[in-house]
Amino acid sequence: MMTAVHPMPRRGRFTAGMLLGLTFLAGAAQASEGGSIKAGREAAQSCAACHGDKGNSNNPAFPSLAGQPAKYIASQLTAYRDGKRENAIMNGQAAGLSDQQIQDIAAYYAAQERKVASTAAEGSVLGADLYHQGRENVAACAACHHSEGHGNQPAGFPALRGLSASYVAQSLKDYRDGKRAAGQAALMTPLAAELTDDEIDALAAHIASLD
């Protein structure tokens, strides 16, 4: 059973916000170099049905794309298009995309503000500990994805806040089982391989509670 945890006081919120803003601007600038935000808005119209207006999903089955690093989005769309990542919906959606369209869509979503529609009422003590501290053979998630799940635009590490527990758990299991072999799999697969089902569920519960 998951144990409810209360959010810890956020220290240095103003400074963190300033740094996050600079990181976002740097990521948006990088995104614009490889793709057109305007063209991406047009190319991404069909994506809204699942991923929401401006990439903020209200459906826990589909992840929010708003504010995700352009590098990350482009790598995943390319993997779907080339059949290196399997999903019945996404393989078909990405099949006809050119390299430039992928860069445009990535630039568009990277430039959007990420909004969390709702958070899980319960977190997990174990999940919070793994996320922030890690354990032997498992690095802390916060090292790449930020302590509050904002990700890292310039480095291409995705934001995790706003993702549902079910989506996070399935993603970790896919990495562990070798079903996600593209993008950042070289980093994620060895880490996920060390996680038990209970640890994955605990991490997913904590991530789903991030706002």
Contacts in CASP RR format, 6 or more apart in sequence:
PFRMAT RR
TARGET T0000
AUTHOR 0000-0000-0000
METHOD contacts of the structure
MODEL  1
MMTAVHPMPRRGRFTAGMLLGLTFLAGAAQASEGGSIKAGREAAQSCAAC
HGDKGNSNNPAFPSLAGQPAKYIASQLTAYRDGKRENAIMNGQAAGLSDQ
QIQDIAAYYAAQERKVASTAAEGSVLGADLYHQGRENVAACAACHHSEGH
GNQPAGFPALRGLSASYVAQSLKDYRDGKRAAGQAALMTPLAAELTDDEI
DALAAHIASLD
2 122 0 8 1.000
2 123 0 8 1.000
2 124 0 8 1.000
2 201 0 8 1.000
2 202 0 8 1.000
2 205 0 8 1.000
3 122 0 8 1.000
3 123 0 8 1.000
3 124 0 8 1.000
3 125 0 8 1.000
3 126 0 8 1.000
4 121 0 8 1.000
4 122 0 8 1.000
4 123 0 8 1.000
5 122 0 8 1.000
5 123 0 8 1.000
5 124 0 8 1.000
5 125 0 8 1.000
5 128 0 8 1.000
5 206 0 8 1.000
5 209 0 8 1.000
7 209 0 8 1.000
7 211 0 8 1.000
10 16 0 8 1.000
10 148 0 8 1.000
20 150 0 8 1.000
23 150 0 8 1.000
23 152 0 8 1.000
23 153 0 8 1.000
23 154 0 8 1.000
24 67 0 8 1.000
24 153 0 8 1.000
26 153 0 8 1.000
26 154 0 8 1.000
27 69 0 8 1.000
27 70 0 8 1.000
27 110 0 8 1.000
27 153 0 8 1.000
27 154 0 8 1.000
28 110 0 8 1.000
28 111 0 8 1.000
28 153 0 8 1.000
30 70 0 8 1.000
30 71 0 8 1.000
30 153 0 8 1.000
30 154 0 8 1.000
31 37 0 8 1.000
31 69 0 8 1.000
31 70 0 8 1.000
31 106 0 8 1.000
31 107 0 8 1.000
31 110 0 8 1.000
31 111 0 8 1.000
32 107 0 8 1.000
32 111 0 8 1.000
34 70 0 8 1.000
34 103 0 8 1.000
34 107 0 8 1.000
35 70 0 8 1.000
35 100 0 8 1.000
35 103 0 8 1.000
35 104 0 8 1.000
35 106 0 8 1.000
35 107 0 8 1.000
36 104 0 8 1.000
36 107 0 8 1.000
37 104 0 8 1.000
37 107 0 8 1.000
37 108 0 8 1.000
37 111 0 8 1.000
39 101 0 8 1.000
39 104 0 8 1.000
39 108 0 8 1.000
40 101 0 8 1.000
40 104 0 8 1.000
40 105 0 8 1.000
40 107 0 8 1.000
40 108 0 8 1.000
41 108 0 8 1.000
43 97 0 8 1.000
43 101 0 8 1.000
43 104 0 8 1.000
43 105 0 8 1.000
43 108 0 8 1.000
44 55 0 8 1.000
44 105 0 8 1.000
44 108 0 8 1.000
44 109 0 8 1.000
46 93 0 8 1.000
47 55 0 8 1.000
47 65 0 8 1.000
47 93 0 8 1.000
47 105 0 8 1.000
48 54 0 8 1.000
48 55 0 8 1.000
50 57 0 8 1.000
50 59 0 8 1.000
50 62 0 8 1.000
50 89 0 8 1.000
51 57 0 8 1.000
51 62 0 8 1.000
51 63 0 8 1.000
51 64 0 8 1.000
51 65 0 8 1.000
52 58 0 8 1.000
52 59 0 8 1.000
52 62 0 8 1.000
52 64 0 8 1.000
54 66 0 8 1.000
54 112 0 8 1.000
54 113 0 8 1.000
55 64 0 8 1.000
55 65 0 8 1.000
55 66 0 8 1.000
55 109 0 8 1.000
55 112 0 8 1.000
56 64 0 8 1.000
56 66 0 8 1.000
56 112 0 8 1.000
56 114 0 8 1.000
56 115 0 8 1.000
56 117 0 8 1.000
57 63 0 8 1.000
57 64 0 8 1.000
57 65 0 8 1.000
57 117 0 8 1.000
58 117 0 8 1.000
60 164 0 8 1.000
60 166 0 8 1.000
60 167 0 8 1.000
61 164 0 8 1.000
61 166 0 8 1.000
61 167 0 8 1.000
62 167 0 8 1.000
63 163 0 8 1.000
63 167 0 8 1.000
64 114 0 8 1.000
64 115 0 8 1.000
64 116 0 8 1.000
64 162 0 8 1.000
64 163 0 8 1.000
65 73 0 8 1.000
65 109 0 8 1.000
65 112 0 8 1.000
66 109 0 8 1.000
66 112 0 8 1.000
66 113 0 8 1.000
66 114 0 8 1.000
66 115 0 8 1.000
67 109 0 8 1.000
67 110 0 8 1.000
67 111 0 8 1.000
67 112 0 8 1.000
67 113 0 8 1.000
67 114 0 8 1.000
67 153 0 8 1.000
67 159 0 8 1.000
68 109 0 8 1.000
68 110 0 8 1.000
68 114 0 8 1.000
68 158 0 8 1.000
68 159 0 8 1.000
69 110 0 8 1.000
69 151 0 8 1.000
69 152 0 8 1.000
69 153 0 8 1.000
69 154 0 8 1.000
69 155 0 8 1.000
69 156 0 8 1.000
69 157 0 8 1.000
69 158 0 8 1.000
70 103 0 8 1.000
70 106 0 8 1.000
70 107 0 8 1.000
70 109 0 8 1.000
70 110 0 8 1.000
70 153 0 8 1.000
71 106 0 8 1.000
71 156 0 8 1.000
72 156 0 8 1.000
72 157 0 8 1.000
72 158 0 8 1.000
72 183 0 8 1.000
72 184 0 8 1.000
73 105 0 8 1.000
73 106 0 8 1.000
73 109 0 8 1.000
73 110 0 8 1.000
74 102 0 8 1.000
74 103 0 8 1.000
74 105 0 8 1.000
74 106 0 8 1.000
75 182 0 8 1.000
75 183 0 8 1.000
75 184 0 8 1.000
76 85 0 8 1.000
76 182 0 8 1.000
76 183 0 8 1.000
77 94 0 8 1.000
77 97 0 8 1.000
77 102 0 8 1.000
77 105 0 8 1.000
77 106 0 8 1.000
78 84 0 8 1.000
78 94 0 8 1.000
78 99 0 8 1.000
78 102 0 8 1.000
78 182 0 8 1.000
79 85 0 8 1.000
79 182 0 8 1.000
79 183 0 8 1.000
80 87 0 8 1.000
80 90 0 8 1.000
80 91 0 8 1.000
80 92 0 8 1.000
80 93 0 8 1.000
80 94 0 8 1.000
81 91 0 8 1.000
81 94 0 8 1.000
81 95 0 8 1.000
81 96 0 8 1.000
81 97 0 8 1.000
81 102 0 8 1.000
83 91 0 8 1.000
84 181 0 8 1.000
84 182 0 8 1.000
85 179 0 8 1.000
85 180 0 8 1.000
85 181 0 8 1.000
85 182 0 8 1.000
86 179 0 8 1.000
94 102 0 8 1.000
97 105 0 8 1.000
110 153 0 8 1.000
114 159 0 8 1.000
114 161 0 8 1.000
114 162 0 8 1.000
116 161 0 8 1.000
116 162 0 8 1.000
116 210 0 8 1.000
116 211 0 8 1.000
117 162 0 8 1.000
119 162 0 8 1.000
119 208 0 8 1.000
119 209 0 8 1.000
119 210 0 8 1.000
119 211 0 8 1.000
120 165 0 8 1.000
120 205 0 8 1.000
120 208 0 8 1.000
120 209 0 8 1.000
121 209 0 8 1.000
122 205 0 8 1.000
122 209 0 8 1.000
123 205 0 8 1.000
123 206 0 8 1.000
123 208 0 8 1.000
123 209 0 8 1.000
124 201 0 8 1.000
124 202 0 8 1.000
124 203 0 8 1.000
124 205 0 8 1.000
124 206 0 8 1.000
124 209 0 8 1.000
126 198 0 8 1.000
126 199 0 8 1.000
126 202 0 8 1.000
127 199 0 8 1.000
127 202 0 8 1.000
127 203 0 8 1.000
127 205 0 8 1.000
127 206 0 8 1.000
128 206 0 8 1.000
129 135 0 8 1.000
130 138 0 8 1.000
130 140 0 8 1.000
130 141 0 8 1.000
130 199 0 8 1.000
130 202 0 8 1.000
130 203 0 8 1.000
130 206 0 8 1.000
131 140 0 8 1.000
131 141 0 8 1.000
131 142 0 8 1.000
131 203 0 8 1.000
131 206 0 8 1.000
131 207 0 8 1.000
132 140 0 8 1.000
132 141 0 8 1.000
132 142 0 8 1.000
132 147 0 8 1.000
133 140 0 8 1.000
134 140 0 8 1.000
134 141 0 8 1.000
137 194 0 8 1.000
138 191 0 8 1.000
138 194 0 8 1.000
138 195 0 8 1.000
139 191 0 8 1.000
141 160 0 8 1.000
141 203 0 8 1.000
141 207 0 8 1.000
142 149 0 8 1.000
144 151 0 8 1.000
144 152 0 8 1.000
144 155 0 8 1.000
144 157 0 8 1.000
144 187 0 8 1.000
145 151 0 8 1.000
145 152 0 8 1.000
145 157 0 8 1.000
145 158 0 8 1.000
145 159 0 8 1.000
145 160 0 8 1.000
146 152 0 8 1.000
146 159 0 8 1.000
148 161 0 8 1.000
148 210 0 8 1.000
149 159 0 8 1.000
149 160 0 8 1.000
149 161 0 8 1.000
149 207 0 8 1.000
149 210 0 8 1.000
150 159 0 8 1.000
150 161 0 8 1.000
151 157 0 8 1.000
151 158 0 8 1.000
151 159 0 8 1.000
151 160 0 8 1.000
157 184 0 8 1.000
160 168 0 8 1.000
160 207 0 8 1.000
160 210 0 8 1.000
161 207 0 8 1.000
161 210 0 8 1.000
161 211 0 8 1.000
162 208 0 8 1.000
162 210 0 8 1.000
162 211 0 8 1.000
163 207 0 8 1.000
163 208 0 8 1.000
164 208 0 8 1.000
165 201 0 8 1.000
165 204 0 8 1.000
165 205 0 8 1.000
165 207 0 8 1.000
165 208 0 8 1.000
166 204 0 8 1.000
168 203 0 8 1.000
168 204 0 8 1.000
168 207 0 8 1.000
168 208 0 8 1.000
169 200 0 8 1.000
169 201 0 8 1.000
169 203 0 8 1.000
169 204 0 8 1.000
171 180 0 8 1.000
172 192 0 8 1.000
172 195 0 8 1.000
172 200 0 8 1.000
172 203 0 8 1.000
172 204 0 8 1.000
173 179 0 8 1.000
173 192 0 8 1.000
173 197 0 8 1.000
173 200 0 8 1.000
174 180 0 8 1.000
175 185 0 8 1.000
175 188 0 8 1.000
175 189 0 8 1.000
175 191 0 8 1.000
175 192 0 8 1.000
176 189 0 8 1.000
176 192 0 8 1.000
176 193 0 8 1.000
176 195 0 8 1.000
176 200 0 8 1.000
178 185 0 8 1.000
178 189 0 8 1.000
180 188 0 8 1.000
180 189 0 8 1.000
181 189 0 8 1.000
192 200 0 8 1.000
195 203 0 8 1.000
END
